[in-house]
């Protein structure tokens, strides 16, 4: 099967989407980790995440594939068991 048979032109890339949840206790560095991975920069001053923070990183996996990562930074609170199921359903 060639690219035209799949509805793609030969120059197009296939894109994959992955949703990654970053969960854990509060004040352990989840936001710092996500920010460093997405932007390549480290910020020494962070405030505790309230609810959910969302970032996207696009990876050019190969000449024919790219991967879009949705990084969900979830606040480390006692309400975590209530929040995660809602995010997983979306």
Buried (B, 14 or more C-beta within 10 A) or exposed (E): EEEEEEEEEEEEEEEEEEEEBBBBEEEEEBBBBBBEBBEEEEEEEEEEBEEBBEBEBEEEEEEEEBBEBEBBBBBBBEEBEEBBEEBEEE
